[in-house]
Amino acid sequence: MSSSAPIRLGIVGVGKIVRDQHLPALAKDQDYTLVAAASRNATVDGIANFATIEDMLASDVQIDAVSLCQPPQVRHTAARTALLAGKHVFLEKPPGATVSEVEDLKVIASRQGVSLFASWHSRYAASVEAARSFLAGTTIRSAAIDWKEDVRRWHPNQDWIWQAGGFGVFDPGINALSIATHILPPMFVTSARLDFPENRDAPIAAEIAFRASSGQTVNAVFDWRQTGPQTWNITADTEAGAMLLSSGGATLAIDGKVVHEAPDTEYPALYRRFAEIVRAGKSDADLAPLQHVADAFMLGRRNVVEAFFD
């Protein structure tokens, strides 16, 4: 692959997120040519399709990079296969089921001389950088995360999210953590309560207390049972005013006045970043959001709640 030629991309796991976000973003990006897809139950029109990543990589289709969009429980095996085949790898969030397996992928990518990208899409929401700049210029007294949505709306009939390693409410909650770890001071979990439906292996709600290294408290509430309008907010009490980063990072308000908002460009921005690191010969695989999820499970008190049915 020359430095100016489009990156020949194969995509793995053709589900809702691929059709809603990845394919539209790739269709408009001249840095890529989508050449193949691998999925057990779906295909993408106009390109080569395979049942597995192994079949795709063993074919005569020329591929420079792969975008992995399967459930996190199976992503390590696929990523390892691609890296050992000399392919650059884009990991949908969360980048894996555990911290240690993604650390392993980082080592393999470095050894193979290819790029690994842990793609935290919410970090690329329209007003996140504006929020980061605002907070960098003031003193934060405390912060809070309020992330509530309807699992039936966003993950209909997706059994994997309720299985061990499927993250449960941390699947959307990690989006909040990806923003928080980008705009707030370094922090760590001090306590957590995880609500598990009696018929599920992953939590439907969580409350987490953090303490920043400089002493501030950060409290997070994640819930998958909200109906009606969805809530994706991060607030901060600061010496320069009350900050509200809402709509998943799209809108920033200070003391109730909107100071920044713009249309959604998260996935186009992700693919621009991936092309950038591929052409620069480096990786971008920050694991701070995933580490916080692991710590919440480590310290969390398990609370059993009523059974949940889709």
Stockholm file with secondary structure:
# STOCKHOLM 1.0

chainA/1-310         MSSSAPIRLGIVGVGKIVRDQHLPALAKDQDYTLVAAASRNATVDGIANFATIEDMLASDVQIDAVSLCQPPQVRHTAARTALLAGKHVFLEKPPGATVSEVEDLKVIASRQGVSLFASWHSRYAASVEAARSFLAGTTIRSAAIDWKEDVRRWHPNQDWIWQAGGFGVFDPGINALSIATHILPPMFVTSARLDFPENRDAPIAAEIAFRASSGQTVNAVFDWRQTGPQTWNITADTEAGAMLLSSGGATLAIDGKVVHEAPDTEYPALYRRFAEIVRAGKSDADLAPLQHVADAFMLGRRNVVEAFFD
#=GR chainA/1-310 SS CCSSSCEEEEEECCSHHIIIIIHHHHHTCTTEEEEEEECSSCCCTTSEEESSHHHHHHSSCCCSEEEECSCGGGHHHHHHHHHHTTCEEEECSSCCSSHHHHHHHHHHHHHHTCCEEECCGGGGSTTHHHHHHHHHTSCEEEEEEEEECBHHHHSTTCGGGGSTTSCTTHHHHHHHHHHHHHHSCCEEEEEEEEEEETTCSSCSEEEEEEEETTSCEEEEEEESBCCSSCEEEEEEEETTEEEEEEGGGTEEEETTEEEEECCCCHHHHHHHHHHHHHHHTCCBCCCHHHHHHHHHHHHEEEEEECCCCC
#=GC SS_cons         CCSSSCEEEEEECCSHHIIIIIHHHHHTCTTEEEEEEECSSCCCTTSEEESSHHHHHHSSCCCSEEEECSCGGGHHHHHHHHHHTTCEEEECSSCCSSHHHHHHHHHHHHHHTCCEEECCGGGGSTTHHHHHHHHHTSCEEEEEEEEECBHHHHSTTCGGGGSTTSCTTHHHHHHHHHHHHHHSCCEEEEEEEEEEETTCSSCSEEEEEEEETTSCEEEEEEESBCCSSCEEEEEEEETTEEEEEEGGGTEEEETTEEEEECCCCHHHHHHHHHHHHHHHTCCBCCCHHHHHHHHHHHHEEEEEECCCCC
//
